[in-house]
Amino acid sequence: MNSAAHGEDVVRSALAALAPRLRSAARTISGLQRLSGGATQEIWRFDLDTADGSQPLIMRRAPGGDRRSQVAVGLNVEAQLITAARDAGVSAPEVLHVLAPEDGLGQGFIMEFVAGETLGGRIVKAASLAGAGKTLAYSCGQILARIHSIDPGRFPSLEHQTPADLIEQWRTAYRRDSVRRPVFDLAFHELSASCPPPPLKARLVHGDFRNGNLMIGPEGVRAVLDWELAHIGDPMEDLGWLCVNSWRFGRIEKPVGGFGEYGDLYAGYEAAGGPPVNRETATWWEMFGTLRWGVMCAGSLAAFRSVDATVERAMIARRTSETEIDLLRLMAN
């Protein structure tokens, strides 16, 4: 038996033993499969079997159960964030169980399965989701306002990051790459020169709220996913990241996720209780987000040349030039 099959057998056995604690009427699980989604964590889908039928669930856990990311908030904290978001009225899956050492599965949590579409290209192009697209930008604004209303004091382990902190963090990451890019150098200069001050009230920031991390159905957003980059900072960061051109999936004429307009995003945000949107600051964050993604793409080249010579890594590295074009466009406006 190969190691992958052995690993699946271990997961299956441990989940079967855990089943009665997830639902008192459950005795075992079935349909276990490792999903391809999840760039930094393992995603497993399975059915919890009872006499009345089966309930599909998702387990999100650390790779191998115990390998921790250097940048993620930690899966226990991520589970707490999802629960807090649900309590604040954000569409998010219900967390049923946070893994404990005695479960034999490592670090992670189990949550309900939410059906829908997460592939950004399909979300902006599928005819079946066209109706949802008309209101998605406004809805995203409302959702972000609810996320930003969550008391950041509930999460003392999260990093506090000012705009200036983030510029230096990503400048350091850029300089680790031996390839110097004049467009990136100019963008760092422009962002530093116009860097906004820390917000008057720091708020919980999702950190990766974008098309591709939203579960979408014909009626709209069904769930906000991937909370592993959450931190405390400027709420405008989330609004700017959502508008980065890379997350429009070819629909560049629709600045909000490839499906909406700035005005609708900002209106939804303010209507749901978010602080007034400073358009200039939101644009600064869009440019910062573009540079951030560009540095991440450039870093994939170093990874491809050293530890991860995969097609996926090479394709991400190739997208560096796209972000350079986007940065030039933003700096020209």
Phi, psi and omega per residue, in radians:
M1 nan 2.289 -3.140
N2 -1.304 2.917 -3.041
S3 -1.133 -0.609 3.133
A4 -1.121 -0.773 3.122
A5 -1.133 -0.699 3.111
H6 -1.081 -0.756 3.120
G7 -1.073 -0.687 3.110
E8 -1.133 -0.675 3.123
D9 -1.121 -0.686 3.113
V10 -1.110 -0.777 3.127
V11 -1.105 -0.764 -3.127
R12 -1.063 -0.805 -3.121
S13 -1.116 -0.748 -3.122
A14 -1.185 -0.681 3.112
L15 -1.183 -0.649 3.102
A16 -1.081 -0.716 3.114
A17 -1.187 -0.535 -3.118
L18 -1.402 -0.359 -3.003
A19 -0.831 -0.845 -3.100
P20 -1.097 -0.390 3.115
R21 -1.465 -0.318 3.058
L22 -1.395 -0.738 3.035
R23 -2.509 2.249 -3.038
S24 -1.056 -0.483 -3.112
A25 -1.497 -0.106 -3.087
A26 -1.462 2.534 3.133
R27 -2.142 -0.401 -3.129
T28 -2.780 -3.080 3.101
I29 -2.268 2.834 3.090
S30 -2.589 3.018 3.042
G31 1.131 0.487 -3.115
L32 -1.148 2.312 3.054
Q33 -2.654 2.464 3.077
R34 -1.481 2.143 -3.124
L35 -1.524 2.699 -3.080
S36 -1.397 -0.346 3.135
G37 -1.201 2.827 3.112
G38 1.727 1.722 -3.068
A39 -1.337 -0.506 -3.064
T40 -2.098 -0.234 -3.129
Q41 -2.222 2.784 3.041
E42 -1.421 2.448 3.076
I43 -2.132 2.112 3.123
W44 -2.102 2.373 3.031
R45 -1.941 2.459 3.084
F46 -2.712 2.887 3.101
D47 -1.875 2.303 3.049
L48 -1.594 2.031 -2.982
D49 -1.691 2.238 3.035
T50 -2.259 3.040 3.124
A51 -1.131 -0.394 -3.110
D52 -1.620 -0.048 -3.140
G53 2.389 -2.881 -3.083
S54 -2.094 2.530 3.083
Q55 -2.058 2.088 3.117
P56 -1.275 2.364 -3.140
L57 -2.320 2.893 3.110
I58 -2.200 2.338 2.967
M59 -1.924 2.217 3.062
R60 -1.954 2.066 -3.089
R61 -2.466 2.884 3.115
A62 -1.145 2.583 3.109
P63 -0.962 2.205 -3.094
G64 1.238 -0.002 -3.140
G65 1.664 -0.440 -3.001
D66 -2.386 0.017 -3.139
R67 -1.494 2.091 -3.039
R68 -1.715 2.435 3.069
S69 -1.295 2.577 3.102
Q70 -1.388 -0.265 -3.056
V71 -2.026 -0.344 -3.080
A72 -1.333 2.754 -3.078
V73 -1.291 -0.282 -3.054
G74 1.821 2.439 -3.020
L75 -1.200 -0.557 3.075
N76 -1.110 -0.745 3.114
V77 -1.188 -0.677 3.118
E78 -1.041 -0.716 3.100
A79 -1.091 -0.697 3.113
Q80 -1.149 -0.668 3.120
L81 -1.111 -0.755 3.132
I82 -1.088 -0.744 3.127
T83 -1.123 -0.742 3.113
A84 -1.107 -0.664 3.122
A85 -1.120 -0.768 3.091
R86 -1.030 -0.733 -3.141
D87 -1.119 -0.468 3.141
A88 -1.546 0.071 3.106
G89 1.595 0.232 3.099
V90 -1.510 2.381 3.067
S91 -1.187 2.010 -3.114
A92 -2.730 2.639 -3.131
P93 -1.171 2.613 3.081
E94 -1.336 2.248 3.065
V95 -1.474 2.110 -3.084
L96 -1.633 -0.526 -3.033
H97 -2.826 2.319 2.993
V98 -1.705 2.219 -3.043
L99 -1.078 2.399 3.099
A100 -1.974 2.801 -3.125
P101 -0.936 -0.662 -3.103
E102 -1.223 -0.198 3.107
D103 -1.318 -0.347 3.102
G104 1.262 0.392 -3.098
L105 -2.078 -0.044 3.139
G106 1.490 -2.633 -3.101
Q107 -1.528 2.328 3.081
G108 2.782 -2.950 3.116
F109 -2.687 2.840 3.139
I110 -2.035 2.325 -3.110
M111 -2.389 2.918 3.126
E112 -1.184 2.659 3.070
F113 -1.469 2.310 3.080
V114 -2.058 2.125 3.141
A115 -1.395 2.667 3.090
G116 2.648 -2.958 -3.099
E117 -1.933 2.299 3.076
T118 -2.038 -0.228 -3.118
L119 -1.279 2.060 -3.038
G120 -1.019 -0.695 3.141
G121 -1.071 -0.685 3.117
R122 -1.258 -0.650 -3.114
I123 -1.064 -0.676 -3.093
V124 -1.498 -0.201 -3.043
K125 -2.098 -0.372 -3.044
A126 -1.209 2.275 3.135
A127 -1.093 -0.573 -3.107
S128 -1.179 -0.316 -3.132
L129 -1.901 0.120 -3.095
A130 -1.070 -0.652 3.126
G131 -1.110 -0.747 3.128
A132 -1.121 -0.634 -3.091
G133 -1.038 -0.466 -3.108
K134 -1.164 -0.439 -3.085
T135 -2.096 0.049 -3.040
L136 -1.115 -0.721 -3.107
A137 -1.067 -0.789 3.114
Y138 -1.098 -0.764 3.139
S139 -1.104 -0.696 3.111
C140 -1.095 -0.676 3.076
G141 -1.058 -0.768 3.120
Q142 -1.096 -0.766 -3.123
I143 -1.090 -0.773 3.138
L144 -1.109 -0.652 3.092
A145 -1.077 -0.682 3.122
R146 -1.189 -0.706 3.083
I147 -1.064 -0.768 -3.083
H148 -1.271 -0.199 3.085
S149 -1.471 -0.199 -3.119
I150 -1.216 2.342 -3.105
D151 -1.117 1.982 -3.133
P152 -1.156 -0.327 3.115
G153 -1.127 -0.267 3.103
R154 -1.274 -0.202 -3.041
F155 -2.251 1.264 -3.057
P156 -1.141 -0.313 -3.112
S157 -1.432 -0.229 -3.101
L158 -1.261 2.507 3.120
E159 -1.230 2.530 2.981
H160 -1.718 2.121 -3.047
Q161 -2.273 2.064 3.066
T162 -1.487 2.892 3.055
P163 -0.957 -0.738 -3.141
A164 -1.139 -0.681 3.092
D165 -1.007 -0.784 -3.074
L166 -1.198 -0.642 3.073
I167 -1.022 -0.816 -3.107
E168 -1.196 -0.633 3.106
Q169 -1.044 -0.801 -3.083
W170 -1.426 -0.425 3.015
R171 -1.146 -0.704 3.094
T172 -1.099 -0.761 3.117
A173 -1.097 -0.698 3.128
Y174 -1.100 -0.729 -3.085
R175 -1.246 -0.285 3.042
R176 -1.235 -0.365 3.106
D177 -1.508 2.218 -3.069
S178 -1.218 -0.280 -3.114
V179 -1.497 2.024 3.099
R180 -1.554 2.390 -3.075
R181 -2.181 1.963 -3.094
P182 -0.962 -0.629 -3.141
V183 -1.139 -0.706 3.110
F184 -1.147 -0.750 3.113
D185 -1.022 -0.769 3.137
L186 -1.138 -0.719 -3.140
A187 -1.111 -0.732 3.085
F188 -1.065 -0.727 3.107
H189 -1.069 -0.831 -3.111
E190 -1.118 -0.743 -3.136
L191 -1.159 -0.705 3.121
S192 -1.131 -0.688 -3.100
A193 -1.192 -0.500 -3.088
S194 -2.001 0.355 -3.044
C195 -1.068 2.201 3.110
P196 -1.247 2.709 3.085
P197 -1.234 2.898 3.047
P198 -0.995 2.576 -3.126
P199 -1.124 2.634 3.097
L200 -1.048 -0.585 3.108
K201 -2.313 1.858 3.092
A202 -1.172 2.490 -3.065
R203 -2.309 2.904 3.036
L204 -1.162 2.193 3.128
V205 -1.966 2.263 3.127
H206 -1.085 -0.799 3.053
G207 1.646 -0.350 3.128
D208 -2.614 0.700 -3.125
F209 -1.427 1.878 -3.053
R210 -2.816 2.901 3.000
N211 -1.107 2.140 -3.025
G212 2.074 -0.400 3.050
N213 -2.015 0.357 3.091
L214 -2.122 2.339 3.036
M215 -1.562 2.064 -3.000
I216 -2.020 2.399 2.986
G217 -2.151 3.098 -3.118
P218 -0.998 -0.438 -3.125
E219 -1.574 -0.192 3.137
G220 2.342 -2.628 -3.089
V221 -1.304 2.160 3.093
R222 -1.724 -0.465 3.138
A223 -2.854 2.499 2.990
V224 -1.703 2.231 -3.018
L225 -1.998 3.021 2.956
D226 0.952 1.367 -3.116
W227 -1.702 0.226 -2.946
E228 -1.260 -0.220 3.131
L229 -1.851 0.295 -3.130
A230 -1.077 2.570 3.097
H231 -2.784 -3.128 3.117
I232 -1.856 2.231 -3.098
G233 -3.098 -2.552 -3.092
D234 -1.464 2.101 -3.118
P235 -1.091 -0.393 3.124
M236 -1.136 -0.309 3.106
E237 -1.037 -0.748 3.141
D238 -1.128 -0.702 -3.130
L239 -1.163 -0.691 3.131
G240 -1.186 -0.708 -3.119
W241 -1.097 -0.701 3.128
L242 -1.056 -0.471 -3.054
C243 -1.664 0.006 3.107
V244 -1.037 2.378 -3.031
N245 -1.028 -0.545 -3.128
S246 -1.072 -0.428 -3.126
W247 -1.653 0.228 3.071
R248 -1.669 -0.199 3.043
F249 0.878 0.879 3.065
G250 1.601 -0.314 3.135
R251 -1.605 1.170 -2.991
I252 -1.208 -0.298 3.126
E253 -1.321 -0.187 3.099
K254 -1.915 1.664 -2.945
P255 -1.164 -0.400 -3.133
V256 -1.671 1.681 3.038
G257 1.145 0.180 -3.072
G258 1.424 0.123 -3.091
F259 -2.327 -0.064 -3.061
G260 -2.718 -3.045 -3.049
E261 -1.984 2.674 3.117
Y262 -0.930 -0.831 -3.061
G263 -1.013 -0.674 3.129
D264 -1.203 -0.712 3.106
L265 -1.050 -0.857 -3.092
Y266 -1.174 -0.654 3.130
A267 -1.119 -0.771 3.112
G268 -1.098 -0.671 -3.133
Y269 -1.111 -0.859 -3.106
E270 -1.228 -0.617 -3.141
A271 -1.142 -0.505 -3.125
A272 -1.597 0.172 3.050
G273 1.747 0.107 3.086
G274 -1.231 2.709 3.108
P275 -1.117 2.706 3.132
P276 -0.938 2.370 -3.087
V277 -1.445 2.127 2.997
N278 -1.483 1.891 -3.044
R279 -1.029 -0.676 -3.126
E280 -1.137 -0.727 3.124
T281 -1.180 -0.708 3.117
A282 -1.080 -0.667 3.105
T283 -1.170 -0.678 3.077
W284 -1.016 -0.757 -3.130
W285 -1.198 -0.542 3.058
E286 -1.137 -0.727 3.101
M287 -1.167 -0.740 3.096
F288 -1.054 -0.765 3.141
G289 -1.086 -0.643 3.098
T290 -1.115 -0.767 3.115
L291 -1.163 -0.724 3.108
R292 -0.990 -0.834 3.130
W293 -1.156 -0.631 3.094
G294 -1.084 -0.741 3.107
V295 -1.132 -0.666 3.100
M296 -1.108 -0.748 3.108
C297 -1.107 -0.762 3.137
A298 -1.090 -0.644 3.103
G299 -1.133 -0.432 3.106
S300 -1.165 -0.460 3.098
L301 -1.135 -0.777 3.115
A302 -1.110 -0.684 3.123
A303 -1.156 -0.686 3.124
F304 -1.092 -0.658 -3.105
R305 -1.354 -0.203 -3.047
S306 -2.138 -1.215 -2.937
V307 -1.954 -0.158 -3.004
D308 -2.528 1.234 -3.089
A309 -1.450 1.068 -3.141
T310 -1.828 2.808 3.090
V311 -1.081 -0.699 -3.125
E312 -1.053 -0.766 -3.131
R313 -1.142 -0.689 3.117
A314 -1.139 -0.672 3.134
M315 -1.148 -0.671 3.098
I316 -1.156 -0.747 3.123
A317 -1.034 -0.667 -3.133
R318 -1.085 -0.461 -3.074
R319 -1.312 -0.092 3.106
T320 -0.949 -0.752 -3.103
S321 -1.106 -0.549 3.098
E322 -1.091 -0.744 -3.129
T323 -1.198 -0.523 3.078
E324 -1.110 -0.741 3.091
I325 -1.092 -0.770 3.139
D326 -1.093 -0.700 3.121
L327 -1.126 -0.732 3.102
L328 -1.078 -0.709 3.109
R329 -1.098 -0.767 -3.119
L330 -1.170 -0.694 -3.129
M331 -1.241 -0.404 3.138
A332 -1.389 -0.319 -3.101
N333 -1.454 nan nan
